[in-house]
Amino acid sequence: MHSSSIQPMAASMQHRPERELDLKVKRASVGVNETVHMIANEPSLGLYRIQQHVKKTLPRVVNASNDMKKTNDQIKGLVYDANYATDAIGSIINSSEAFSNIEKLLRESTSNAAIVKMKKSTSAHVL
């Protein structure tokens, strides 16, 4: 073989492994790039889904919270009214002795008024 024909053949042999190596490197880098891209975007995608969920459900949660606050305020008012009524009934029950005394005093005053009236009418007849 001639030395000038060996050189192009040697050069073509060198290009072939370089091309194969280039293809292998490109395939590997594409795979790595896809993997890195997927890993880098996966949290973003997860956060995006969470953001969508929050935007969708937040108005309902806020409305439910406001309804709960209103209901809680109404319940507090009703509990206050019930406690006030219970205290009033307890006071009435505890004052039964006072009512008995009032009744006794009314009977006595009615009786005394009748006696005074009878004395006036008898004294008016005697004069």
PEMO-V827335 format. One record per residue. N is the residue number from 1. RES is the residue in three letters. SS is DSSP state (@ for helix, = for strand, . for the rest). PHI is phi in whole degrees, -180 to 180 (NA if undefined). D_LAST is the distance of its C-alpha to the last C-alpha in whole Angstrom. Layout:
n:N res:RES ss:SS phi:PHI d_last:D_LAST
n:N res:RES ss:SS phi:PHI d_last:D_LAST
//
This chain:
n:1 res:MET ss:. phi:NA d_last:179
n:2 res:HIS ss:. phi:-86 d_last:180
n:3 res:SER ss:@ phi:-67 d_last:177
n:4 res:SER ss:@ phi:-74 d_last:176
n:5 res:SER ss:@ phi:-81 d_last:175
n:6 res:ILE ss:@ phi:-75 d_last:173
n:7 res:GLN ss:@ phi:-64 d_last:171
n:8 res:PRO ss:@ phi:-63 d_last:169
n:9 res:MET ss:@ phi:-67 d_last:169
n:10 res:ALA ss:@ phi:-66 d_last:167
n:11 res:ALA ss:@ phi:-68 d_last:165
n:12 res:SER ss:@ phi:-68 d_last:164
n:13 res:MET ss:@ phi:-69 d_last:163
n:14 res:GLN ss:@ phi:-71 d_last:161
n:15 res:HIS ss:@ phi:-70 d_last:159
n:16 res:ARG ss:@ phi:-63 d_last:158
n:17 res:PRO ss:@ phi:-64 d_last:157
n:18 res:GLU ss:@ phi:-67 d_last:155
n:19 res:ARG ss:@ phi:-65 d_last:153
n:20 res:GLU ss:@ phi:-63 d_last:152
n:21 res:LEU ss:@ phi:-65 d_last:151
n:22 res:ASP ss:@ phi:-59 d_last:149
n:23 res:LEU ss:@ phi:-62 d_last:148
n:24 res:LYS ss:@ phi:-64 d_last:147
n:25 res:VAL ss:@ phi:-65 d_last:145
n:26 res:LYS ss:@ phi:-63 d_last:143
n:27 res:ARG ss:@ phi:-61 d_last:142
n:28 res:ALA ss:@ phi:-64 d_last:141
n:29 res:SER ss:@ phi:-69 d_last:139
n:30 res:VAL ss:@ phi:-63 d_last:137
n:31 res:GLY ss:@ phi:-62 d_last:136
n:32 res:VAL ss:@ phi:-66 d_last:135
n:33 res:ASN ss:@ phi:-59 d_last:133
n:34 res:GLU ss:@ phi:-61 d_last:131
n:35 res:THR ss:@ phi:-64 d_last:130
n:36 res:VAL ss:@ phi:-63 d_last:129
n:37 res:HIS ss:@ phi:-62 d_last:127
n:38 res:MET ss:@ phi:-65 d_last:126
n:39 res:ILE ss:@ phi:-66 d_last:124
n:40 res:ALA ss:@ phi:-69 d_last:123
n:41 res:ASN ss:@ phi:-90 d_last:121
n:42 res:GLU ss:@ phi:-61 d_last:120
n:43 res:PRO ss:@ phi:-63 d_last:117
n:44 res:SER ss:@ phi:-63 d_last:117
n:45 res:LEU ss:@ phi:-66 d_last:116
n:46 res:GLY ss:@ phi:-63 d_last:114
n:47 res:LEU ss:@ phi:-65 d_last:112
n:48 res:TYR ss:@ phi:-63 d_last:112
n:49 res:ARG ss:@ phi:-65 d_last:111
n:50 res:ILE ss:@ phi:-64 d_last:108
n:51 res:GLN ss:@ phi:-61 d_last:107
n:52 res:GLN ss:@ phi:-61 d_last:107
n:53 res:HIS ss:@ phi:-63 d_last:105
n:54 res:VAL ss:@ phi:-64 d_last:102
n:55 res:LYS ss:@ phi:-62 d_last:102
n:56 res:LYS ss:@ phi:-76 d_last:102
n:57 res:THR ss:@ phi:-96 d_last:99
n:58 res:LEU ss:@ phi:-59 d_last:97
n:59 res:PRO ss:@ phi:-59 d_last:95
n:60 res:ARG ss:@ phi:-66 d_last:94
n:61 res:VAL ss:@ phi:-66 d_last:93
n:62 res:VAL ss:@ phi:-65 d_last:91
n:63 res:ASN ss:@ phi:-62 d_last:89
n:64 res:ALA ss:@ phi:-64 d_last:88
n:65 res:SER ss:@ phi:-65 d_last:87
n:66 res:ASN ss:@ phi:-64 d_last:85
n:67 res:ASP ss:@ phi:-62 d_last:83
n:68 res:MET ss:@ phi:-65 d_last:83
n:69 res:LYS ss:@ phi:-64 d_last:81
n:70 res:LYS ss:@ phi:-63 d_last:79
n:71 res:THR ss:@ phi:-63 d_last:78
n:72 res:ASN ss:@ phi:-63 d_last:78
n:73 res:ASP ss:@ phi:-63 d_last:75
n:74 res:GLN ss:@ phi:-64 d_last:73
n:75 res:ILE ss:@ phi:-65 d_last:73
n:76 res:LYS ss:@ phi:-60 d_last:72
n:77 res:GLY ss:@ phi:-63 d_last:69
n:78 res:LEU ss:@ phi:-67 d_last:68
n:79 res:VAL ss:@ phi:-65 d_last:68
n:80 res:TYR ss:@ phi:-61 d_last:66
n:81 res:ASP ss:@ phi:-61 d_last:64
n:82 res:ALA ss:@ phi:-64 d_last:64
n:83 res:ASN ss:@ phi:-65 d_last:63
n:84 res:TYR ss:@ phi:-64 d_last:60
n:85 res:ALA ss:@ phi:-65 d_last:59
n:86 res:THR ss:@ phi:-64 d_last:60
n:87 res:ASP ss:@ phi:-63 d_last:58
n:88 res:ALA ss:@ phi:-64 d_last:55
n:89 res:ILE ss:@ phi:-65 d_last:55
n:90 res:GLY ss:@ phi:-61 d_last:56
n:91 res:SER ss:@ phi:-65 d_last:53
n:92 res:ILE ss:@ phi:-65 d_last:50
n:93 res:ILE ss:@ phi:-63 d_last:52
n:94 res:ASN ss:@ phi:-70 d_last:51
n:95 res:SER ss:. phi:-95 d_last:48
n:96 res:SER ss:@ phi:-62 d_last:46
n:97 res:GLU ss:@ phi:-65 d_last:45
n:98 res:ALA ss:@ phi:-64 d_last:43
n:99 res:PHE ss:@ phi:-65 d_last:42
n:100 res:SER ss:@ phi:-64 d_last:41
n:101 res:ASN ss:@ phi:-65 d_last:39
n:102 res:ILE ss:@ phi:-62 d_last:37
n:103 res:GLU ss:@ phi:-61 d_last:36
n:104 res:LYS ss:@ phi:-62 d_last:35
n:105 res:LEU ss:@ phi:-66 d_last:33
n:106 res:LEU ss:@ phi:-64 d_last:31
n:107 res:ARG ss:@ phi:-61 d_last:30
n:108 res:GLU ss:@ phi:-63 d_last:28
n:109 res:SER ss:@ phi:-68 d_last:27
n:110 res:THR ss:@ phi:-65 d_last:26
n:111 res:SER ss:@ phi:-65 d_last:25
n:112 res:ASN ss:@ phi:-65 d_last:23
n:113 res:ALA ss:@ phi:-64 d_last:21
n:114 res:ALA ss:@ phi:-66 d_last:20
n:115 res:ILE ss:@ phi:-65 d_last:18
n:116 res:VAL ss:@ phi:-63 d_last:17
n:117 res:LYS ss:@ phi:-63 d_last:16
n:118 res:MET ss:@ phi:-65 d_last:14
n:119 res:LYS ss:@ phi:-66 d_last:12
n:120 res:LYS ss:@ phi:-67 d_last:11
n:121 res:SER ss:@ phi:-69 d_last:10
n:122 res:THR ss:@ phi:-72 d_last:9
n:123 res:SER ss:@ phi:-71 d_last:6
n:124 res:ALA ss:@ phi:-72 d_last:6
n:125 res:HIS ss:@ phi:-73 d_last:6
n:126 res:VAL ss:@ phi:-74 d_last:4
n:127 res:LEU ss:. phi:-75 d_last:0
//
